[in-house]
Structures are given as structure tokens and as C-alpha cells.
Amino acid sequence: MEVHRMAGKFELYKDKSGEFRFRLKAGNGEVIATSSESYKTKASALNGIESIKKNAAEANLDDQTD
């Protein structure tokens, strides 16, 4: 059985105040993460996306529910 994985994607957009934000969508289109802040420049928002890409792959889980 062959499994096809659809890649997720980052979407960069402007919010109502004209600042930049991003969201991460799963392959099925579901939003799975959003930027918690807005960015004044597109370059800053793109840096935020790159930071997520770099750090998420190596992030540990800190389960604070216990």
C-alpha cells in the first residue's frame, strides 16, 4: 500500500492592521500553528518562519500537565 503525504505549508499574509503574520497549514489544509505576534516587515516575518523551521525539528516536549 502506497502512502502519499501532502506537505504542509507556511502562509504569509497581512492582518487587518497591515502587519505581517504567518500560519502553518497541514497537508490537508488544516491550520496547525499561527504566529503569536505581528511583524512590521515582510523580512521579519520570513525570519520568524525560518526560526520555526530550524527550531521545531529539534524541539523537546516539556509536558507541564503533571
mmCIF file of the N, C-alpha and C atoms, coordinates in Angstrom:
data_MODEL
# 
_entry.id   MODEL 
# 
loop_
_atom_site.group_PDB 
_atom_site.id 
_atom_site.type_symbol 
_atom_site.label_atom_id 
_atom_site.label_alt_id 
_atom_site.label_comp_id 
_atom_site.label_asym_id 
_atom_site.label_entity_id 
_atom_site.label_seq_id 
_atom_site.pdbx_PDB_ins_code 
_atom_site.Cartn_x 
_atom_site.Cartn_y 
_atom_site.Cartn_z 
_atom_site.occupancy 
_atom_site.B_iso_or_equiv 
_atom_site.pdbx_formal_charge 
_atom_site.auth_seq_id 
_atom_site.auth_comp_id 
_atom_site.auth_asym_id 
_atom_site.auth_atom_id 
_atom_site.pdbx_PDB_model_num 
ATOM 1   N N  . MET A 1 1  ? 0.841  -1.183 0.000  1.00 0.00 ? 1  MET A N  1 
ATOM 2   C CA . MET A 1 1  ? 0.000  0.000  0.000  1.00 0.00 ? 1  MET A CA 1 
ATOM 3   C C  . MET A 1 1  ? 0.884  1.243  0.000  1.00 0.00 ? 1  MET A C  1 
ATOM 4   N N  . GLU A 1 2  ? 0.647  2.125  -0.914 1.00 0.00 ? 2  GLU A N  1 
ATOM 5   C CA . GLU A 1 2  ? 1.438  3.334  -1.038 1.00 0.00 ? 2  GLU A CA 1 
ATOM 6   C C  . GLU A 1 2  ? 0.766  4.465  -0.273 1.00 0.00 ? 2  GLU A C  1 
ATOM 7   N N  . VAL A 1 3  ? 1.541  5.165  0.537  1.00 0.00 ? 3  VAL A N  1 
ATOM 8   C CA . VAL A 1 3  ? 1.020  6.279  1.314  1.00 0.00 ? 3  VAL A CA 1 
ATOM 9   C C  . VAL A 1 3  ? 1.537  7.576  0.701  1.00 0.00 ? 3  VAL A C  1 
ATOM 10  N N  . HIS A 1 4  ? 0.626  8.483  0.402  1.00 0.00 ? 4  HIS A N  1 
ATOM 11  C CA . HIS A 1 4  ? 1.002  9.787  -0.140 1.00 0.00 ? 4  HIS A CA 1 
ATOM 12  C C  . HIS A 1 4  ? 0.875  10.825 0.958  1.00 0.00 ? 4  HIS A C  1 
ATOM 13  N N  . ARG A 1 5  ? 1.983  11.454 1.290  1.00 0.00 ? 5  ARG A N  1 
ATOM 14  C CA . ARG A 1 5  ? 1.969  12.525 2.286  1.00 0.00 ? 5  ARG A CA 1 
ATOM 15  C C  . ARG A 1 5  ? 1.944  13.861 1.570  1.00 0.00 ? 5  ARG A C  1 
ATOM 16  N N  . MET A 1 6  ? 1.003  14.670 1.946  1.00 0.00 ? 6  MET A N  1 
ATOM 17  C CA . MET A 1 6  ? 0.948  16.013 1.386  1.00 0.00 ? 6  MET A CA 1 
ATOM 18  C C  . MET A 1 6  ? 1.734  16.931 2.313  1.00 0.00 ? 6  MET A C  1 
ATOM 19  N N  . ALA A 1 7  ? 2.646  17.667 1.757  1.00 0.00 ? 7  ALA A N  1 
ATOM 20  C CA . ALA A 1 7  ? 3.474  18.565 2.552  1.00 0.00 ? 7  ALA A CA 1 
ATOM 21  C C  . ALA A 1 7  ? 2.651  19.717 3.107  1.00 0.00 ? 7  ALA A C  1 
ATOM 22  N N  . GLY A 1 8  ? 3.003  20.123 4.305  1.00 0.00 ? 8  GLY A N  1 
ATOM 23  C CA . GLY A 1 8  ? 2.391  21.308 4.872  1.00 0.00 ? 8  GLY A CA 1 
ATOM 24  C C  . GLY A 1 8  ? 2.986  22.539 4.217  1.00 0.00 ? 8  GLY A C  1 
ATOM 25  N N  . LYS A 1 9  ? 2.438  23.701 4.575  1.00 0.00 ? 9  LYS A N  1 
ATOM 26  C CA . LYS A 1 9  ? 2.979  24.942 4.008  1.00 0.00 ? 9  LYS A CA 1 
ATOM 27  C C  . LYS A 1 9  ? 2.759  26.092 4.967  1.00 0.00 ? 9  LYS A C  1 
ATOM 28  N N  . PHE A 1 10 ? 3.662  27.043 4.887  1.00 0.00 ? 10 PHE A N  1 
ATOM 29  C CA . PHE A 1 10 ? 3.504  28.292 5.600  1.00 0.00 ? 10 PHE A CA 1 
ATOM 30  C C  . PHE A 1 10 ? 2.783  29.272 4.688  1.00 0.00 ? 10 PHE A C  1 
ATOM 31  N N  . GLU A 1 11 ? 1.843  30.001 5.237  1.00 0.00 ? 11 GLU A N  1 
ATOM 32  C CA . GLU A 1 11 ? 1.171  31.077 4.511  1.00 0.00 ? 11 GLU A CA 1 
ATOM 33  C C  . GLU A 1 11 ? 1.536  32.393 5.181  1.00 0.00 ? 11 GLU A C  1 
ATOM 34  N N  . LEU A 1 12 ? 2.009  33.313 4.391  1.00 0.00 ? 12 LEU A N  1 
ATOM 35  C CA . LEU A 1 12 ? 2.356  34.648 4.856  1.00 0.00 ? 12 LEU A CA 1 
ATOM 36  C C  . LEU A 1 12 ? 1.244  35.589 4.409  1.00 0.00 ? 12 LEU A C  1 
ATOM 37  N N  . TYR A 1 13 ? 0.745  36.398 5.325  1.00 0.00 ? 13 TYR A N  1 
ATOM 38  C CA . TYR A 1 13 ? -0.358 37.299 4.978  1.00 0.00 ? 13 TYR A CA 1 
ATOM 39  C C  . TYR A 1 13 ? -0.285 38.575 5.806  1.00 0.00 ? 13 TYR A C  1 
ATOM 40  N N  . LYS A 1 14 ? -1.067 39.567 5.411  1.00 0.00 ? 14 LYS A N  1 
ATOM 41  C CA . LYS A 1 14 ? -1.183 40.805 6.178  1.00 0.00 ? 14 LYS A CA 1 
ATOM 42  C C  . LYS A 1 14 ? -2.463 40.766 6.993  1.00 0.00 ? 14 LYS A C  1 
ATOM 43  N N  . ASP A 1 15 ? -2.358 41.211 8.243  1.00 0.00 ? 15 ASP A N  1 
ATOM 44  C CA . ASP A 1 15 ? -3.543 41.258 9.099  1.00 0.00 ? 15 ASP A CA 1 
ATOM 45  C C  . ASP A 1 15 ? -4.307 42.561 8.870  1.00 0.00 ? 15 ASP A C  1 
ATOM 46  N N  . LYS A 1 16 ? -5.363 42.776 9.645  1.00 0.00 ? 16 LYS A N  1 
ATOM 47  C CA . LYS A 1 16 ? -6.225 43.948 9.441  1.00 0.00 ? 16 LYS A CA 1 
ATOM 48  C C  . LYS A 1 16 ? -5.490 45.271 9.643  1.00 0.00 ? 16 LYS A C  1 
ATOM 49  N N  . SER A 1 17 ? -4.426 45.238 10.446 1.00 0.00 ? 17 SER A N  1 
ATOM 50  C CA . SER A 1 17 ? -3.670 46.474 10.685 1.00 0.00 ? 17 SER A CA 1 
ATOM 51  C C  . SER A 1 17 ? -2.549 46.664 9.659  1.00 0.00 ? 17 SER A C  1 
ATOM 52  N N  . GLY A 1 18 ? -2.453 45.756 8.686  1.00 0.00 ? 18 GLY A N  1 
ATOM 53  C CA . GLY A 1 18 ? -1.454 45.889 7.634  1.00 0.00 ? 18 GLY A CA 1 
ATOM 54  C C  . GLY A 1 18 ? -0.098 45.302 7.977  1.00 0.00 ? 18 GLY A C  1 
ATOM 55  N N  . GLU A 1 19 ? -0.009 44.611 9.134  1.00 0.00 ? 19 GLU A N  1 
ATOM 56  C CA . GLU A 1 19 ? 1.251  43.983 9.511  1.00 0.00 ? 19 GLU A CA 1 
ATOM 57  C C  . GLU A 1 19 ? 1.268  42.532 9.044  1.00 0.00 ? 19 GLU A C  1 
ATOM 58  N N  . PHE A 1 20 ? 2.453  41.959 9.021  1.00 0.00 ? 20 PHE A N  1 
ATOM 59  C CA . PHE A 1 20 ? 2.634  40.606 8.502  1.00 0.00 ? 20 PHE A CA 1 
ATOM 60  C C  . PHE A 1 20 ? 2.464  39.561 9.595  1.00 0.00 ? 20 PHE A C  1 
ATOM 61  N N  . ARG A 1 21 ? 1.852  38.463 9.227  1.00 0.00 ? 21 ARG A N  1 
ATOM 62  C CA . ARG A 1 21 ? 1.678  37.300 10.091 1.00 0.00 ? 21 ARG A CA 1 
ATOM 63  C C  . ARG A 1 21 ? 1.850  36.053 9.235  1.00 0.00 ? 21 ARG A C  1 
ATOM 64  N N  . PHE A 1 22 ? 1.986  34.906 9.909  1.00 0.00 ? 22 PHE A N  1 
ATOM 65  C CA . PHE A 1 22 ? 2.038  33.654 9.161  1.00 0.00 ? 22 PHE A CA 1 
ATOM 66  C C  . PHE A 1 22 ? 1.276  32.579 9.895  1.00 0.00 ? 22 PHE A C  1 
ATOM 67  N N  . ARG A 1 23 ? 0.883  31.577 9.141  1.00 0.00 ? 23 ARG A N  1 
ATOM 68  C CA . ARG A 1 23 ? 0.247  30.391 9.716  1.00 0.00 ? 23 ARG A CA 1 
ATOM 69  C C  . ARG A 1 23 ? 0.845  29.176 9.016  1.00 0.00 ? 23 ARG A C  1 
ATOM 70  N N  . LEU A 1 24 ? 0.864  28.067 9.735  1.00 0.00 ? 24 LEU A N  1 
ATOM 71  C CA . LEU A 1 24 ? 1.344  26.805 9.187  1.00 0.00 ? 24 LEU A CA 1 
ATOM 72  C C  . LEU A 1 24 ? 0.132  25.918 8.984  1.00 0.00 ? 24 LEU A C  1 
ATOM 73  N N  . LYS A 1 25 ? -0.011 25.413 7.763  1.00 0.00 ? 25 LYS A N  1 
ATOM 74  C CA . LYS A 1 25 ? -1.130 24.523 7.446  1.00 0.00 ? 25 LYS A CA 1 
ATOM 75  C C  . LYS A 1 25 ? -0.609 23.123 7.161  1.00 0.00 ? 25 LYS A C  1 
ATOM 76  N N  . ALA A 1 26 ? -1.335 22.131 7.640  1.00 0.00 ? 26 ALA A N  1 
ATOM 77  C CA . ALA A 1 26 ? -1.017 20.736 7.339  1.00 0.00 ? 26 ALA A CA 1 
ATOM 78  C C  . ALA A 1 26 ? -1.356 20.462 5.880  1.00 0.00 ? 26 ALA A C  1 
ATOM 79  N N  . GLY A 1 27 ? -0.940 19.314 5.394  1.00 0.00 ? 27 GLY A N  1 
ATOM 80  C CA . GLY A 1 27 ? -1.193 18.943 4.013  1.00 0.00 ? 27 GLY A CA 1 
ATOM 81  C C  . GLY A 1 27 ? -2.668 18.923 3.645  1.00 0.00 ? 27 GLY A C  1 
ATOM 82  N N  . ASN A 1 28 ? -3.538 18.703 4.650  1.00 0.00 ? 28 ASN A N  1 
ATOM 83  C CA . ASN A 1 28 ? -4.973 18.673 4.386  1.00 0.00 ? 28 ASN A CA 1 
ATOM 84  C C  . ASN A 1 28 ? -5.621 20.054 4.469  1.00 0.00 ? 28 ASN A C  1 
ATOM 85  N N  . GLY A 1 29 ? -4.791 21.098 4.678  1.00 0.00 ? 29 GLY A N  1 
ATOM 86  C CA . GLY A 1 29 ? -5.310 22.460 4.724  1.00 0.00 ? 29 GLY A CA 1 
ATOM 87  C C  . GLY A 1 29 ? -5.660 22.963 6.112  1.00 0.00 ? 29 GLY A C  1 
ATOM 88  N N  . GLU A 1 30 ? -5.597 22.097 7.117  1.00 0.00 ? 30 GLU A N  1 
ATOM 89  C CA . GLU A 1 30 ? -5.930 22.497 8.486  1.00 0.00 ? 30 GLU A CA 1 
ATOM 90  C C  . GLU A 1 30 ? -4.825 23.378 9.064  1.00 0.00 ? 30 GLU A C  1 
ATOM 91  N N  . VAL A 1 31 ? -5.211 24.485 9.692  1.00 0.00 ? 31 VAL A N  1 
ATOM 92  C CA . VAL A 1 31 ? -4.238 25.361 10.351 1.00 0.00 ? 31 VAL A CA 1 
ATOM 93  C C  . VAL A 1 31 ? -3.767 24.659 11.623 1.00 0.00 ? 31 VAL A C  1 
ATOM 94  N N  . ILE A 1 32 ? -2.444 24.488 11.730 1.00 0.00 ? 32 ILE A N  1 
ATOM 95  C CA . ILE A 1 32 ? -1.901 23.803 12.908 1.00 0.00 ? 32 ILE A CA 1 
ATOM 96  C C  . ILE A 1 32 ? -1.044 24.719 13.777 1.00 0.00 ? 32 ILE A C  1 
ATOM 97  N N  . ALA A 1 33 ? -0.703 25.898 13.275 1.00 0.00 ? 33 ALA A N  1 
ATOM 98  C CA . ALA A 1 33 ? 0.042  26.878 14.074 1.00 0.00 ? 33 ALA A CA 1 
ATOM 99  C C  . ALA A 1 33 ? -0.114 28.257 13.437 1.00 0.00 ? 33 ALA A C  1 
ATOM 100 N N  . THR A 1 34 ? -0.074 29.273 14.291 1.00 0.00 ? 34 THR A N  1 
ATOM 101 C CA . THR A 1 34 ? -0.129 30.648 13.808 1.00 0.00 ? 34 THR A CA 1 
ATOM 102 C C  . THR A 1 34 ? 0.921  31.472 14.540 1.00 0.00 ? 34 THR A C  1 
ATOM 103 N N  . SER A 1 35 ? 1.376  32.542 13.921 1.00 0.00 ? 35 SER A N  1 
ATOM 104 C CA . SER A 1 35 ? 2.330  33.422 14.588 1.00 0.00 ? 35 SER A CA 1 
ATOM 105 C C  . SER A 1 35 ? 1.618  34.104 15.752 1.00 0.00 ? 35 SER A C  1 
ATOM 106 N N  . SER A 1 36 ? 2.315  34.202 16.864 1.00 0.00 ? 36 SER A N  1 
ATOM 107 C CA . SER A 1 36 ? 1.710  34.808 18.049 1.00 0.00 ? 36 SER A CA 1 
ATOM 108 C C  . SER A 1 36 ? 1.865  36.322 18.058 1.00 0.00 ? 36 SER A C  1 
ATOM 109 N N  . GLU A 1 37 ? 2.627  36.830 17.127 1.00 0.00 ? 37 GLU A N  1 
ATOM 110 C CA . GLU A 1 37 ? 2.827  38.267 17.026 1.00 0.00 ? 37 GLU A CA 1 
ATOM 111 C C  . GLU A 1 37 ? 2.760  38.691 15.569 1.00 0.00 ? 37 GLU A C  1 
ATOM 112 N N  . SER A 1 38 ? 2.599  39.973 15.369 1.00 0.00 ? 38 SER A N  1 
ATOM 113 C CA . SER A 1 38 ? 2.652  40.500 14.006 1.00 0.00 ? 38 SER A CA 1 
ATOM 114 C C  . SER A 1 38 ? 4.039  41.094 13.789 1.00 0.00 ? 38 SER A C  1 
ATOM 115 N N  . TYR A 1 39 ? 4.405  41.208 12.534 1.00 0.00 ? 39 TYR A N  1 
ATOM 116 C CA . TYR A 1 39 ? 5.719  41.725 12.162 1.00 0.00 ? 39 TYR A CA 1 
ATOM 117 C C  . TYR A 1 39 ? 5.534  42.959 11.287 1.00 0.00 ? 39 TYR A C  1 
ATOM 118 N N  . LYS A 1 40 ? 6.340  43.968 11.528 1.00 0.00 ? 40 LYS A N  1 
ATOM 119 C CA . LYS A 1 40 ? 6.218  45.214 10.764 1.00 0.00 ? 40 LYS A CA 1 
ATOM 120 C C  . LYS A 1 40 ? 6.726  45.070 9.339  1.00 0.00 ? 40 LYS A C  1 
ATOM 121 N N  . THR A 1 41 ? 7.686  44.152 9.121  1.00 0.00 ? 41 THR A N  1 
ATOM 122 C CA . THR A 1 41 ? 8.230  43.969 7.781  1.00 0.00 ? 41 THR A CA 1 
ATOM 123 C C  . THR A 1 41 ? 8.080  42.516 7.332  1.00 0.00 ? 41 THR A C  1 
ATOM 124 N N  . LYS A 1 42 ? 8.025  42.353 6.035  1.00 0.00 ? 42 LYS A N  1 
ATOM 125 C CA . LYS A 1 42 ? 7.940  41.012 5.461  1.00 0.00 ? 42 LYS A CA 1 
ATOM 126 C C  . LYS A 1 42 ? 9.193  40.213 5.804  1.00 0.00 ? 42 LYS A C  1 
ATOM 127 N N  . ALA A 1 43 ? 10.336 40.864 5.766  1.00 0.00 ? 43 ALA A N  1 
ATOM 128 C CA . ALA A 1 43 ? 11.603 40.196 6.075  1.00 0.00 ? 43 ALA A CA 1 
ATOM 129 C C  . ALA A 1 43 ? 11.593 39.632 7.503  1.00 0.00 ? 43 ALA A C  1 
ATOM 130 N N  . SER A 1 44 ? 11.041 40.377 8.444  1.00 0.00 ? 44 SER A N  1 
ATOM 131 C CA . SER A 1 44 ? 10.965 39.905 9.831  1.00 0.00 ? 44 SER A CA 1 
ATOM 132 C C  . SER A 1 44 ? 10.061 38.687 9.948  1.00 0.00 ? 44 SER A C  1 
ATOM 133 N N  . ALA A 1 45 ? 8.946  38.704 9.244  1.00 0.00 ? 45 ALA A N  1 
ATOM 134 C CA . ALA A 1 45 ? 8.031  37.558 9.258  1.00 0.00 ? 45 ALA A CA 1 
ATOM 135 C C  . ALA A 1 45 ? 8.701  36.332 8.649  1.00 0.00 ? 45 ALA A C  1 
ATOM 136 N N  . LEU A 1 46 ? 9.434  36.527 7.558  1.00 0.00 ? 46 LEU A N  1 
ATOM 137 C CA . LEU A 1 46 ? 10.144 35.414 6.932  1.00 0.00 ? 46 LEU A CA 1 
ATOM 138 C C  . LEU A 1 46 ? 11.218 34.862 7.870  1.00 0.00 ? 46 LEU A C  1 
ATOM 139 N N  . ASN A 1 47 ? 11.872 35.737 8.634  1.00 0.00 ? 47 ASN A N  1 
ATOM 140 C CA . ASN A 1 47 ? 12.831 35.273 9.641  1.00 0.00 ? 47 ASN A CA 1 
ATOM 141 C C  . ASN A 1 47 ? 12.142 34.442 10.711 1.00 0.00 ? 47 ASN A C  1 
ATOM 142 N N  . GLY A 1 48 ? 10.934 34.841 11.100 1.00 0.00 ? 48 GLY A N  1 
ATOM 143 C CA . GLY A 1 48 ? 10.153 34.063 12.069 1.00 0.00 ? 48 GLY A CA 1 
ATOM 144 C C  . GLY A 1 48 ? 9.841  32.676 11.545 1.00 0.00 ? 48 GLY A C  1 
ATOM 145 N N  . ILE A 1 49 ? 9.468  32.581 10.281 1.00 0.00 ? 49 ILE A N  1 
ATOM 146 C CA . ILE A 1 49 ? 9.186  31.282 9.662  1.00 0.00 ? 49 ILE A CA 1 
ATOM 147 C C  . ILE A 1 49 ? 10.450 30.426 9.649  1.00 0.00 ? 49 ILE A C  1 
ATOM 148 N N  . GLU A 1 50 ? 11.568 31.008 9.275  1.00 0.00 ? 50 GLU A N  1 
ATOM 149 C CA . GLU A 1 50 ? 12.832 30.259 9.246  1.00 0.00 ? 50 GLU A CA 1 
ATOM 150 C C  . GLU A 1 50 ? 13.218 29.773 10.635 1.00 0.00 ? 50 GLU A C  1 
ATOM 151 N N  . SER A 1 51 ? 12.950 30.577 11.651 1.00 0.00 ? 51 SER A N  1 
ATOM 152 C CA . SER A 1 51 ? 13.237 30.179 13.026 1.00 0.00 ? 51 SER A CA 1 
ATOM 153 C C  . SER A 1 51 ? 12.401 28.969 13.429 1.00 0.00 ? 51 SER A C  1 
ATOM 154 N N  . ILE A 1 52 ? 11.128 28.966 13.054 1.00 0.00 ? 52 ILE A N  1 
ATOM 155 C CA . ILE A 1 52 ? 10.260 27.816 13.348 1.00 0.00 ? 52 ILE A CA 1 
ATOM 156 C C  . ILE A 1 52 ? 10.795 26.578 12.653 1.00 0.00 ? 52 ILE A C  1 
ATOM 157 N N  . LYS A 1 53 ? 11.126 26.699 11.375 1.00 0.00 ? 53 LYS A N  1 
ATOM 158 C CA . LYS A 1 53 ? 11.645 25.563 10.616 1.00 0.00 ? 53 LYS A CA 1 
ATOM 159 C C  . LYS A 1 53 ? 12.897 24.990 11.272 1.00 0.00 ? 53 LYS A C  1 
ATOM 160 N N  . LYS A 1 54 ? 13.779 25.868 11.702 1.00 0.00 ? 54 LYS A N  1 
ATOM 161 C CA . LYS A 1 54 ? 15.051 25.434 12.284 1.00 0.00 ? 54 LYS A CA 1 
ATOM 162 C C  . LYS A 1 54 ? 14.868 24.805 13.661 1.00 0.00 ? 54 LYS A C  1 
ATOM 163 N N  . ASN A 1 55 ? 14.087 25.453 14.515 1.00 0.00 ? 55 ASN A N  1 
ATOM 164 C CA . ASN A 1 55 ? 13.992 25.028 15.911 1.00 0.00 ? 55 ASN A CA 1 
ATOM 165 C C  . ASN A 1 55 ? 12.981 23.918 16.174 1.00 0.00 ? 55 ASN A C  1 
ATOM 166 N N  . ALA A 1 56 ? 11.930 23.838 15.387 1.00 0.00 ? 56 ALA A N  1 
ATOM 167 C CA . ALA A 1 56 ? 10.885 22.838 15.649 1.00 0.00 ? 56 ALA A CA 1 
ATOM 168 C C  . ALA A 1 56 ? 11.389 21.413 15.459 1.00 0.00 ? 56 ALA A C  1 
ATOM 169 N N  . ALA A 1 57 ? 12.265 21.218 14.502 1.00 0.00 ? 57 ALA A N  1 
ATOM 170 C CA . ALA A 1 57 ? 12.753 19.867 14.213 1.00 0.00 ? 57 ALA A CA 1 
ATOM 171 C C  . ALA A 1 57 ? 13.524 19.276 15.382 1.00 0.00 ? 57 ALA A C  1 
ATOM 172 N N  . GLU A 1 58 ? 14.131 20.120 16.185 1.00 0.00 ? 58 GLU A N  1 
ATOM 173 C CA . GLU A 1 58 ? 14.938 19.635 17.299 1.00 0.00 ? 58 GLU A CA 1 
ATOM 174 C C  . GLU A 1 58 ? 14.315 19.931 18.661 1.00 0.00 ? 58 GLU A C  1 
ATOM 175 N N  . ALA A 1 59 ? 13.105 20.431 18.675 1.00 0.00 ? 59 ALA A N  1 
ATOM 176 C CA . ALA A 1 59 ? 12.469 20.823 19.932 1.00 0.00 ? 59 ALA A CA 1 
ATOM 177 C C  . ALA A 1 59 ? 12.096 19.600 20.766 1.00 0.00 ? 59 ALA A C  1 
ATOM 178 N N  . ASN A 1 60 ? 12.291 19.721 22.075 1.00 0.00 ? 60 ASN A N  1 
ATOM 179 C CA . ASN A 1 60 ? 11.872 18.670 23.008 1.00 0.00 ? 60 ASN A CA 1 
ATOM 180 C C  . ASN A 1 60 ? 10.482 19.006 23.532 1.00 0.00 ? 60 ASN A C  1 
ATOM 181 N N  . LEU A 1 61 ? 9.812  18.007 24.049 1.00 0.00 ? 61 LEU A N  1 
ATOM 182 C CA . LEU A 1 61 ? 8.494  18.203 24.655 1.00 0.00 ? 61 LEU A CA 1 
ATOM 183 C C  . LEU A 1 61 ? 8.674  18.460 26.144 1.00 0.00 ? 61 LEU A C  1 
ATOM 184 N N  . ASP A 1 62 ? 8.157  19.551 26.637 1.00 0.00 ? 62 ASP A N  1 
ATOM 185 C CA . ASP A 1 62 ? 8.162  19.868 28.056 1.00 0.00 ? 62 ASP A CA 1 
ATOM 186 C C  . ASP A 1 62 ? 6.721  19.725 28.548 1.00 0.00 ? 62 ASP A C  1 
ATOM 187 N N  . ASP A 1 63 ? 6.359  18.519 28.976 1.00 0.00 ? 63 ASP A N  1 
ATOM 188 C CA . ASP A 1 63 ? 4.983  18.215 29.403 1.00 0.00 ? 63 ASP A CA 1 
ATOM 189 C C  . ASP A 1 63 ? 4.767  18.773 30.806 1.00 0.00 ? 63 ASP A C  1 
ATOM 190 N N  . GLN A 1 64 ? 4.014  19.848 30.901 1.00 0.00 ? 64 GLN A N  1 
ATOM 191 C CA . GLN A 1 64 ? 3.765  20.504 32.180 1.00 0.00 ? 64 GLN A CA 1 
ATOM 192 C C  . GLN A 1 64 ? 2.389  20.160 32.743 1.00 0.00 ? 64 GLN A C  1 
ATOM 193 N N  . THR A 1 65 ? 1.815  19.042 32.295 1.00 0.00 ? 65 THR A N  1 
ATOM 194 C CA . THR A 1 65 ? 0.479  18.654 32.757 1.00 0.00 ? 65 THR A CA 1 
ATOM 195 C C  . THR A 1 65 ? 0.511  17.803 34.012 1.00 0.00 ? 65 THR A C  1 
ATOM 196 N N  . ASP A 1 66 ? 1.678  17.368 34.413 1.00 0.00 ? 66 ASP A N  1 
ATOM 197 C CA . ASP A 1 66 ? 1.776  16.519 35.633 1.00 0.00 ? 66 ASP A CA 1 
ATOM 198 C C  . ASP A 1 66 ? 1.794  17.333 36.876 1.00 0.00 ? 66 ASP A C  1 
# 
